[in-house]
Amino acid sequence: MAKIIIIMDAEEGHILPSFSLAHAMKHKGHEVVYLSICDNEMLVKEEGFGFVPAFEKKYPKGYREQYKLRHERPIEENNESLSTLVSQYQHILDTLKADLYIVSTFLRIDLLLLYYRFNIRPIVFTTYLRDPGVTLSLDCIGDLLRTSPDLISEFLEWLDEQGLDIRSMEQLASPLDQLKELVACPQEIDFDTTAIKDNRIYIGPCIRTSLSNDPQVTGILGKTAGKPLIFASLGSQVLSYGKQGTDLLKQLIAIMTMPGMDNLEMVLSIGPETDKGVLGQIPSNVTVVSWISQIDILAVASAAIIHGGLGTVKECLFYGVPMLVIPFTRDQPSNAKRIVYHGLGLAADLRDLEISQLKEDLLQLLQNNEIRDRVVDMQQVFIHQQSTQKVIDSIEEKFFTNKKVMLI
C-alpha cells in the first residue's frame, strides 16, 4: 500500500472536500498524511490523519485569522527566494518519503517547483469548476504574474542551467496541464458533461453528510409549524463583501415582510463577524443566526438563497434543495450559470437587485415543479457518487498504478 501526502493551501473550504478522498484511501489501506499550514492541524487530526506543519515562518499559527480580521481571503504569497523554497521542500520530501503526492490546485507555484526541481508528477486536487477554455496552466500564469520577479528570474536561471530553454510563462506553466487531476464534484453539473479526459476524474460531491443534530435546527422546526423553510446564507466571509453583503442581508429580511410571505419561514445565517444590530428590525418569520449546521438545515429546507460557492451548491443538491444564487466573486458567477444551465434553480444579478423581483424569484423557486424535478434527479446522482467505492477503485486503477505519478 502507498504512503500518500496531501499538500493543501490555507483555506479551510479547500481542505474539507479532500477528507472524503482521504478517508476512502485510508479505508483501502493507504497511509494518508497532510502537509499544510499550522492553522489546519486540529482540523486534520480530528479526522484521524497525520499532519505535518509546512512553512511555519511564512504561515505562523493564526495566519488565516489575520486575514479574516482584515476581511480578506487567505492567499498563498510567493515572495521567498527560490533557494529558500527548495530547501524547505527538500527537507519535507526527505523526511516524509512518500509514494504519491496530491497537491491543492491553488498551490500552482508549488506544483511547478515539484515538477521541475524535484522531478515529481503530483496529482492535482481541484475544488472548483473551471470555465470552458480555462486551464490549470492559465491559472498558473496569473500566479506567476503576482509572484516575486526575483523568484521567477532565479527559477528561469536554474532551468537554463539544466538545459531547458524556457522562453515564456506559457511554456513554463504548460506541463501542469498534463498532470493527473481529481475534481471534487460530479461532472454532471459542469457545462461539459460528456467529455472524458485521460488525466482528469470527477470524484463526486466530496461533502460531509453526517448530520450533527444541531439543537438550533430542532428549535427552528418547532417554530415553523410545517411552513416551507428557506435557508439563506452568503457564506462565512460576509464582511469581505462590504456594504453589498450587508445590503443584501437587509433585502432578504425585507422580502419576508412583504404581503404573501407570512406563510414562509427563513433562516438567515449571517456569519460570526456580522453584527445583527446593523440589520434593523427582524420580522417574526425570520430567524437570524451567526452560525448553524448548514447540512442539518438543508436537510429540512424547501429552498436556499446562496452566494454560489461550490461547497454550498453541492450540499444543496445532495439534499435536494432548489437554489436562488446571487453571486459576488471568484467562481460564484460561473456556478450560478451552471445552476441555471441545468435547470436546478435561478440566478439574480447583484448589480440590479430589486426586492419585488427577489420575492418573485423565490416564489417561483418554491412553485416550479420542473426545477424541483431536475433537482431531485441531480440529487440521486450526488447520493450515488457520494456513497460508491467505484470512483475510488477507478482512481487507483487509473492513477495510483501509473508509475509516472510516483516519485521518479
C-alpha positions as CSV (number, residue, x, y, z in Angstrom):
1,M,0.0,0.0,0.0
2,A,1.1,3.6,-0.7
3,K,2.1,6.4,1.6
4,I,0.1,9.4,0.3
5,I,0.9,13.0,1.2
6,I,-1.8,15.6,0.6
7,I,-0.4,19.1,0.4
8,M,-3.2,21.7,1.0
9,D,-3.4,25.5,0.9
10,A,-4.6,27.8,3.7
11,E,-8.3,27.8,3.2
12,E,-10.5,25.5,5.3
13,G,-13.0,25.4,2.5
14,H,-10.4,23.8,0.2
15,I,-9.2,21.2,2.7
16,L,-12.7,20.0,3.8
17,P,-13.5,18.3,0.4
18,S,-10.3,16.4,0.5
19,F,-11.4,14.4,3.5
20,S,-13.8,12.2,1.5
21,L,-10.9,11.2,-0.7
22,A,-8.5,10.8,2.2
23,H,-10.9,8.6,4.2
24,A,-11.6,6.4,1.1
25,M,-7.8,6.0,0.6
26,K,-7.3,5.2,4.2
27,H,-10.1,2.6,4.1
28,K,-8.3,0.9,1.2
29,G,-5.2,0.5,3.3
30,H,-3.1,3.5,2.3
31,E,-1.4,5.8,4.8
32,V,-2.5,9.4,4.4
33,V,-0.6,12.4,5.9
34,Y,-1.5,16.0,5.4
35,L,1.0,18.8,4.8
36,S,-0.5,22.3,5.4
37,I,-0.3,25.5,7.5
38,C,-0.4,25.2,11.3
39,D,-4.0,26.5,11.3
40,N,-5.3,23.3,9.7
41,E,-3.6,20.9,12.2
42,M,-6.6,20.5,14.5
43,L,-9.0,20.1,11.6
44,V,-6.9,17.3,10.1
45,K,-6.2,15.5,13.3
46,E,-9.9,15.5,14.2
47,E,-10.4,13.4,11.0
48,G,-7.8,10.9,12.2
49,F,-5.0,11.7,9.7
50,G,-1.3,12.5,10.3
51,F,-0.3,16.1,10.0
52,V,3.0,17.9,9.2
53,P,3.1,21.7,9.5
54,A,4.5,23.4,6.5
55,F,6.4,26.7,6.1
56,E,5.8,27.8,9.7
57,K,7.8,31.0,9.4
58,K,5.8,32.1,6.4
59,Y,2.4,30.9,7.7
60,P,2.6,31.1,11.6
61,K,-0.3,29.9,13.7
62,G,-3.1,32.4,13.4
63,Y,-2.2,33.4,9.8
64,R,-5.7,32.7,8.5
65,E,-7.4,34.6,11.3
66,Q,-5.3,37.7,10.5
67,Y,-6.8,37.8,7.0
68,K,-10.3,37.2,8.3
69,L,-10.0,40.1,10.7
70,R,-8.9,42.3,7.7
71,H,-11.9,40.8,5.7
72,E,-9.6,39.4,3.1
73,R,-9.2,35.9,1.7
74,P,-6.1,33.9,2.8
75,I,-3.6,33.9,0.0
76,E,-0.6,31.9,-1.0
77,E,2.2,34.5,-1.1
78,N,5.2,33.7,-3.2
79,N,7.8,36.2,-2.2
80,E,10.5,34.0,-0.8
81,S,13.7,33.2,-2.7
82,L,13.8,30.0,-4.8
83,S,16.7,28.6,-2.7
84,T,14.5,29.0,0.5
85,L,11.6,27.2,-1.1
86,V,13.8,24.5,-2.5
87,S,15.5,24.0,0.9
88,Q,12.1,23.8,2.7
89,Y,10.7,21.3,0.2
90,Q,13.9,19.2,0.2
91,H,13.6,18.8,3.9
92,I,9.9,17.9,3.7
93,L,10.4,15.4,0.9
94,D,13.4,13.7,2.6
95,T,11.5,13.4,5.8
96,L,8.2,12.1,4.5
97,K,9.4,9.8,1.7
98,A,6.0,9.5,0.2
99,D,5.0,7.3,-2.7
100,L,2.4,9.8,-4.0
101,Y,1.7,13.5,-3.7
102,I,-1.7,15.1,-4.1
103,V,-1.5,18.9,-4.2
104,S,-4.1,21.6,-4.0
105,T,-4.8,23.2,-7.3
106,F,-4.3,26.6,-5.6
107,L,-0.6,25.8,-4.9
108,R,0.3,26.2,-8.6
109,I,3.8,27.6,-7.9
110,D,4.5,24.6,-5.6
111,L,3.3,22.3,-8.4
112,L,5.8,23.9,-10.8
113,L,8.6,23.5,-8.2
114,L,7.8,19.9,-7.6
115,Y,7.6,19.1,-11.3
116,Y,10.8,20.9,-12.4
117,R,13.1,20.9,-9.4
118,F,12.2,17.5,-7.8
119,N,11.0,15.6,-10.9
120,I,7.7,14.7,-9.2
121,R,4.4,14.5,-11.0
122,P,1.9,15.2,-8.3
123,I,-1.9,14.6,-8.7
124,V,-3.8,17.9,-8.6
125,F,-6.8,18.2,-6.3
126,T,-9.3,20.7,-7.6
127,T,-12.2,22.1,-5.6
128,Y,-13.8,24.3,-8.2
129,L,-15.1,24.0,-11.8
130,R,-13.1,25.9,-14.4
131,D,-14.8,27.8,-17.2
132,P,-14.6,26.3,-20.7
133,G,-11.2,27.2,-22.2
134,V,-9.6,27.9,-18.9
135,T,-6.7,25.6,-18.0
136,L,-4.6,24.9,-14.9
137,S,-1.6,26.5,-16.8
138,L,-3.6,29.7,-17.5
139,D,-4.4,30.0,-13.8
140,C,-0.7,29.4,-13.0
141,I,0.3,32.2,-15.3
142,G,-1.9,34.5,-13.2
143,D,0.0,33.4,-10.1
144,L,3.4,33.9,-11.8
145,L,2.4,37.5,-12.6
146,R,1.8,38.0,-8.9
147,T,5.0,36.3,-7.8
148,S,8.2,37.9,-6.8
149,P,10.2,38.8,-10.0
150,D,13.4,37.7,-8.3
151,L,12.0,34.2,-7.6
152,I,10.9,33.9,-11.3
153,S,14.3,35.0,-12.5
154,E,16.1,32.6,-10.2
155,F,13.8,29.8,-11.3
156,L,14.4,30.5,-15.0
157,E,18.2,30.7,-14.5
158,W,18.1,27.3,-12.8
159,L,16.1,25.8,-15.6
160,D,18.6,27.3,-18.1
161,E,21.4,25.6,-16.2
162,Q,19.6,22.3,-16.6
163,G,19.5,22.8,-20.4
164,L,15.8,23.7,-20.5
165,D,15.1,26.5,-22.9
166,I,12.0,28.2,-21.3
167,R,11.2,31.4,-23.1
168,S,7.7,32.3,-21.9
169,M,5.4,31.9,-19.0
170,E,3.1,29.9,-21.2
171,Q,5.9,27.4,-21.8
172,L,6.9,27.4,-18.2
173,A,3.3,26.6,-17.0
174,S,2.3,24.2,-19.8
175,P,3.4,20.9,-18.0
176,L,0.7,21.5,-15.4
177,D,-2.0,20.6,-18.0
178,Q,-0.6,17.1,-18.3
179,L,-0.7,16.3,-14.6
180,K,-3.4,14.0,-13.3
181,E,-6.3,15.8,-11.7
182,L,-9.1,14.9,-9.3
183,V,-12.1,17.3,-9.4
184,A,-14.1,17.3,-6.2
185,C,-17.5,17.5,-7.9
186,P,-19.8,15.3,-10.1
187,Q,-19.2,16.1,-13.7
188,E,-23.0,16.2,-14.2
189,I,-23.2,19.8,-13.1
190,D,-20.3,21.1,-15.2
191,F,-21.0,22.7,-18.6
192,D,-19.4,19.8,-20.5
193,T,-20.9,16.6,-19.1
194,T,-19.7,14.3,-21.8
195,A,-16.0,14.9,-22.5
196,I,-13.7,12.4,-20.9
197,K,-10.2,13.5,-20.4
198,D,-7.5,10.9,-19.7
199,N,-5.8,13.0,-17.0
200,R,-9.0,14.0,-15.1
201,I,-11.5,12.3,-12.9
202,Y,-14.6,13.9,-11.3
203,I,-14.7,12.1,-7.9
204,G,-18.1,13.0,-6.7
205,P,-19.5,15.6,-4.2
206,C,-16.8,15.2,-1.5
207,I,-19.0,16.8,1.1
208,R,-19.8,16.0,4.7
209,T,-23.1,14.2,5.1
210,S,-23.3,13.2,8.8
211,L,-25.9,15.4,10.4
212,S,-24.9,16.9,13.8
213,N,-28.5,17.1,15.2
214,D,-27.9,20.9,15.7
215,P,-30.3,21.9,18.5
216,Q,-30.8,25.2,16.7
217,V,-32.5,23.3,13.9
218,T,-34.7,21.4,16.2
219,G,-35.9,24.7,17.8
220,I,-36.5,26.3,14.4
221,L,-38.6,23.3,13.2
222,G,-40.7,23.6,16.4
223,K,-41.3,27.3,15.5
224,T,-42.1,26.8,11.8
225,A,-45.1,24.5,12.3
226,G,-44.8,22.9,8.9
227,K,-44.3,26.0,6.9
228,P,-41.9,25.9,3.9
229,L,-38.4,26.8,5.2
230,I,-36.0,28.9,3.3
231,F,-32.3,28.8,4.1
232,A,-30.3,32.0,3.2
233,S,-26.6,32.4,3.6
234,L,-23.8,34.4,1.9
235,G,-21.1,32.1,3.3
236,S,-18.5,32.5,6.1
237,Q,-16.9,35.7,4.7
238,V,-19.8,38.1,4.5
239,L,-17.8,41.1,5.8
240,S,-15.4,40.7,2.8
241,Y,-18.3,41.7,0.6
242,G,-18.6,45.0,2.4
243,K,-21.7,47.1,2.0
244,Q,-23.0,44.9,-0.8
245,G,-23.2,42.0,1.6
246,T,-24.9,43.9,4.4
247,D,-27.4,45.5,2.0
248,L,-28.3,42.1,0.5
249,L,-28.9,40.6,4.0
250,K,-31.3,43.6,4.7
251,Q,-33.1,42.9,1.4
252,L,-33.6,39.3,2.2
253,I,-35.1,40.3,5.5
254,A,-37.3,42.9,3.8
255,I,-38.7,40.2,1.4
256,M,-40.1,38.3,4.3
257,T,-42.2,41.4,5.4
258,M,-44.0,41.6,2.1
259,P,-47.6,40.5,1.5
260,G,-48.0,36.8,0.9
261,M,-44.8,35.9,2.7
262,D,-46.1,35.2,6.2
263,N,-46.7,31.6,5.3
264,L,-42.9,31.1,4.8
265,E,-40.1,30.9,7.3
266,M,-36.5,32.0,6.7
267,V,-33.3,31.0,8.5
268,L,-30.7,33.7,7.7
269,S,-27.1,32.8,8.5
270,I,-25.0,36.0,8.7
271,G,-21.6,34.7,9.8
272,P,-19.9,35.1,13.2
273,E,-18.4,38.5,12.4
274,T,-21.6,40.3,11.3
275,D,-23.3,42.5,13.8
276,K,-27.0,41.5,14.0
277,G,-27.8,45.0,15.1
278,V,-27.0,46.5,11.6
279,L,-29.8,44.5,10.1
280,G,-32.6,46.5,11.7
281,Q,-35.9,45.0,12.9
282,I,-36.2,41.3,12.3
283,P,-39.7,40.0,11.5
284,S,-41.2,37.1,13.3
285,N,-40.8,34.7,10.3
286,V,-37.1,35.3,10.1
287,T,-34.5,33.6,12.4
288,V,-31.1,35.2,12.2
289,V,-28.1,33.0,13.3
290,S,-24.4,33.7,13.4
291,W,-23.8,30.0,12.6
292,I,-25.9,26.9,12.1
293,S,-25.1,23.4,10.8
294,Q,-25.6,24.0,7.1
295,I,-26.3,20.4,6.2
296,D,-28.7,20.0,9.1
297,I,-30.8,23.0,7.9
298,L,-30.6,22.0,4.2
299,A,-31.9,18.5,5.1
300,V,-35.3,20.2,6.0
301,A,-35.2,23.3,3.8
302,S,-37.6,23.8,0.8
303,A,-35.3,26.3,-1.0
304,A,-32.0,28.1,-0.5
305,I,-30.7,31.6,-1.3
306,I,-26.9,31.4,-1.6
307,H,-23.9,33.2,-3.0
308,G,-22.9,30.2,-5.2
309,G,-19.8,28.8,-3.6
310,L,-19.3,25.3,-4.9
311,G,-19.3,23.7,-1.5
312,T,-22.8,25.1,-0.7
313,V,-24.1,24.3,-4.2
314,K,-23.1,20.7,-3.7
315,E,-24.7,20.4,-0.3
316,C,-27.9,21.9,-1.7
317,L,-28.0,19.3,-4.5
318,F,-27.2,16.4,-2.2
319,Y,-30.2,17.4,0.0
320,G,-32.4,18.1,-3.0
321,V,-32.8,21.9,-2.4
322,P,-33.5,24.3,-5.3
323,M,-31.4,27.4,-5.3
324,L,-31.6,31.1,-5.9
325,V,-28.0,32.1,-6.5
326,I,-26.8,35.7,-6.0
327,P,-23.1,35.6,-6.8
328,F,-20.5,38.0,-5.7
329,T,-17.0,37.0,-6.8
330,R,-14.5,34.2,-7.6
331,D,-16.2,31.1,-9.1
332,Q,-19.6,32.1,-7.8
333,P,-20.9,33.7,-11.1
334,S,-19.8,30.7,-13.1
335,N,-21.5,28.3,-10.6
336,A,-24.7,30.4,-10.9
337,K,-24.6,29.9,-14.7
338,R,-24.3,26.2,-14.2
339,I,-27.3,26.1,-11.9
340,V,-29.4,27.9,-14.5
341,Y,-27.9,25.9,-17.4
342,H,-29.0,22.6,-15.8
343,G,-32.4,23.9,-14.6
344,L,-31.5,23.4,-10.9
345,G,-32.5,26.9,-9.8
346,L,-32.4,30.6,-10.6
347,A,-29.8,33.3,-10.5
348,A,-30.0,37.0,-9.8
349,D,-27.6,39.8,-10.7
350,L,-26.3,41.6,-7.6
351,R,-25.9,44.8,-9.6
352,D,-29.6,45.0,-10.4
353,L,-31.5,43.7,-7.5
354,E,-35.0,44.7,-6.6
355,I,-36.9,43.3,-3.7
356,S,-40.0,42.7,-5.7
357,Q,-38.1,40.6,-8.2
358,L,-36.3,38.7,-5.4
359,K,-39.7,37.8,-4.0
360,E,-41.0,36.7,-7.4
361,D,-37.9,34.6,-8.0
362,L,-38.2,33.0,-4.5
363,L,-41.9,32.1,-5.0
364,Q,-41.1,30.7,-8.5
365,L,-38.4,28.5,-7.0
366,L,-40.8,27.1,-4.5
367,Q,-43.6,26.5,-7.0
368,N,-41.7,25.4,-10.2
369,N,-42.2,21.7,-10.5
370,E,-39.7,21.4,-13.4
371,I,-36.9,22.9,-11.3
372,R,-37.8,20.6,-8.4
373,D,-37.9,17.5,-10.6
374,R,-34.4,18.4,-12.1
375,V,-33.0,18.9,-8.6
376,V,-34.4,15.5,-7.4
377,D,-32.8,13.8,-10.4
378,M,-29.5,15.5,-9.7
379,Q,-29.8,14.6,-6.0
380,Q,-29.8,10.9,-6.9
381,V,-26.6,11.4,-8.9
382,F,-25.0,13.1,-5.9
383,I,-26.1,10.4,-3.4
384,H,-24.9,7.6,-5.6
385,Q,-21.5,9.2,-6.3
386,Q,-21.0,10.2,-2.6
387,S,-21.5,6.6,-1.4
388,T,-20.0,4.5,-4.1
389,Q,-16.5,3.0,-3.9
390,K,-16.3,2.6,-7.7
391,V,-14.9,6.1,-8.0
392,I,-12.0,5.2,-5.6
393,D,-11.4,2.0,-7.5
394,S,-11.2,4.0,-10.7
395,I,-8.7,6.4,-9.2
396,E,-6.5,3.6,-8.0
397,E,-6.7,1.8,-11.4
398,K,-6.1,5.0,-13.5
399,F,-3.7,6.9,-11.3
400,F,-2.1,5.1,-8.4
401,T,-0.8,2.2,-10.5
402,N,0.7,4.7,-13.0
403,K,4.4,5.0,-12.1
404,K,4.5,8.4,-13.9
405,V,2.7,9.9,-10.9
406,M,5.1,8.4,-8.4
407,L,8.4,9.8,-7.4
408,I,10.9,9.4,-10.2
